[in-house]
Structures are given as C-alpha cells and as structure tokens.
Amino acid sequence: MDNPALATIPRTHIHCTANALTDALPVRPVPPVQPNGSPARVWELPTGHDCMITKPAELAGLLRKLD
C-alpha cells in the first residue's frame, strides 16, 4: 500500500443508508479530495449493506457511471 501509483486511482464511495444495524454506527468520513487531487465522489443507495441483492439495478446504474 506504499506504492505512489495507488494515489492516482480514482475512487468512488457508495454509502448504503438504510440499515437499522448501521444507523447506530458512525459513517466513515470521506475526505473531500481524493489522493489524486480530484473531488471525492460519494453516492448513496437507500438500502442496507447487501445492495447487490436488495437494489441490484440501482447499484448497476451507479457502477455504469464510473469512468
């Protein structure tokens, strides 16, 4: 994880926002700027952790937006 090339990889965070268990837990903060200098990308899905099962079409739609 010390390879400087890792900082050049764009990142996107998908937060699953509807889960009784995680509602009590803090959301991991996302820095406003990525290591490569681009603005952070944070998307939300109104579902629990298993979004690929509960919201597969919506998740696929977000993944298709990736560069």
Rosetta silent file (secondary structure, phi, psi, omega in degrees, C-alpha in Angstrom):
SEQUENCE: MDNPALATIPRTHIHCTANALTDALPVRPVPPVQPNGSPARVWELPTGHDCMITKPAELAGLLRKLD
SCORE:     score description
SCORE:     0.000 S_00000001
   1 L     0.000    3.591  178.695    0.000    0.000    0.000 S_00000001
   2 L   -91.253   -1.804 -177.117    3.044    2.280   -0.107 S_00000001
   3 L   -68.937  120.792 -179.667    3.116    2.390   -3.916 S_00000001
   4 H   -60.534  -23.306  179.273    2.619    6.044   -5.026 S_00000001
   5 H   -63.867  -24.714  179.424    0.742    4.829   -8.114 S_00000001
   6 H   -62.189  -31.861 -179.312   -2.158    3.868   -5.842 S_00000001
   7 H   -68.317  -17.058 -178.438   -2.878    7.544   -5.204 S_00000001
   8 H   -85.410  -11.852 -177.708   -3.602    8.048   -8.915 S_00000001
   9 L   -77.829  123.696  178.046   -6.512    5.587   -8.990 S_00000001
  10 L   -64.782  148.377 -179.158   -9.893    7.377   -8.891 S_00000001
  11 L  -125.684  146.177  173.339  -12.190    6.361   -6.043 S_00000001
  12 E  -133.710  134.825  179.934  -15.928    6.330   -5.623 S_00000001
  13 E  -109.100  131.011  175.550  -17.696    5.656   -2.338 S_00000001
  14 E  -114.658  112.685  179.042  -21.188    4.144   -2.269 S_00000001
  15 E   -95.434  125.243  174.923  -22.873    4.570    1.083 S_00000001
  16 E   -90.786  118.173 -165.512  -25.791    2.256    1.837 S_00000001
  17 L  -103.674   -3.155 -176.033  -28.015    4.410    4.003 S_00000001
  18 L  -120.763   89.732  179.181  -30.940    2.248    5.156 S_00000001
  19 L  -153.738  119.523 -178.030  -29.938   -0.304    7.743 S_00000001
  20 H   -58.492  -36.178 -179.160  -31.179   -0.492   11.320 S_00000001
  21 H   -68.308  -45.497 -176.862  -27.902   -2.007   12.477 S_00000001
  22 H   -82.695  -11.515  176.961  -25.657    0.634   10.935 S_00000001
  23 H   -59.708  -29.013 -179.429  -27.972    3.537   11.832 S_00000001
  24 L   -84.475  -11.619 -177.759  -26.411    3.395   15.288 S_00000001
  25 L   -98.053  149.138  176.386  -22.868    3.379   13.887 S_00000001
  26 L   -71.885  147.553  176.075  -20.979    6.413   12.634 S_00000001
  27 L   -81.220  134.147  178.437  -20.439    6.700    8.889 S_00000001
  28 L   -64.279  125.287 -178.418  -16.785    6.548    7.930 S_00000001
  29 L   -68.037  146.676  177.013  -15.868   10.040    6.753 S_00000001
  30 L  -110.861  124.464  177.969  -14.741   10.524    3.183 S_00000001
  31 L   -59.152  145.358 -177.865  -12.101   13.207    2.614 S_00000001
  32 L   -67.104  -19.358  179.988  -13.394   15.974    0.301 S_00000001
  33 E  -126.588  134.445  177.653  -10.444   15.477   -2.044 S_00000001
  34 L   -73.098  161.433  177.131   -9.105   12.167   -3.367 S_00000001
  35 L   -56.924  -25.609  179.670   -5.377   11.378   -3.172 S_00000001
  36 L   -85.144    2.078  177.584   -5.137   12.153   -6.909 S_00000001
  37 L    94.288   -9.286  178.637   -6.475   15.685   -6.284 S_00000001
  38 L   -77.045  154.284  174.608   -9.960   15.111   -7.736 S_00000001
  39 E   -62.368  147.903  178.504  -13.063   15.925   -5.693 S_00000001
  40 L   -66.419  144.514  174.087  -14.429   12.987   -3.724 S_00000001
  41 E  -112.581  119.315  178.339  -17.331   11.081   -5.253 S_00000001
  42 E  -129.102  120.791  177.516  -19.859    9.799   -2.735 S_00000001
  43 E  -114.738  154.497  179.940  -23.093    8.198   -3.867 S_00000001
  44 E  -123.145  144.676  171.731  -25.899    6.883   -1.680 S_00000001
  45 E  -124.797  130.994  179.760  -28.280    3.964   -2.047 S_00000001
  46 L   -79.879   70.454 -178.631  -31.317    3.719    0.246 S_00000001
  47 L  -154.403  175.581  177.213  -30.628    0.130    1.213 S_00000001
  48 L   -85.063 -168.236 -174.085  -28.622   -1.961    3.617 S_00000001
  49 L   -60.457  -31.667 -176.982  -25.161   -3.452    3.211 S_00000001
  50 L   -89.404   53.985 -174.798  -26.260   -6.137    0.719 S_00000001
  51 H   -61.303  -28.315 -179.654  -27.114   -3.631   -2.014 S_00000001
  52 H   -68.766  -17.256  178.129  -26.185   -6.119   -4.741 S_00000001
  53 H   -99.230  -43.464 -174.414  -29.073   -8.274   -3.533 S_00000001
  54 H   -86.706  -26.190 -179.261  -31.638   -5.665   -2.467 S_00000001
  55 L  -139.763   56.478 -174.337  -31.017   -2.993   -5.143 S_00000001
  56 H   -62.992  -40.268 -178.769  -29.126   -4.704   -7.994 S_00000001
  57 H   -67.107  -41.769  179.839  -30.440   -2.483  -10.796 S_00000001
  58 H   -66.200  -41.922  177.646  -29.739    0.710   -8.862 S_00000001
  59 H   -63.316  -44.838  179.088  -26.231   -0.464   -7.944 S_00000001
  60 H   -60.657  -38.044  178.090  -25.535   -1.453  -11.557 S_00000001
  61 H   -62.816  -40.250  177.034  -26.685    2.001  -12.661 S_00000001
  62 H   -68.087  -42.599 -178.838  -24.191    3.658  -10.333 S_00000001
  63 H   -64.891  -31.424  177.667  -21.382    1.346  -11.385 S_00000001
  64 H   -68.001  -20.411  179.105  -22.066    2.116  -15.062 S_00000001
  65 L   -77.333  -13.465 -177.131  -21.375    5.800  -14.286 S_00000001
  66 L   -65.118  144.147  178.937  -17.764    5.047  -13.326 S_00000001
  67 L   -69.990    0.000    0.000  -15.079    6.363  -15.648 S_00000001
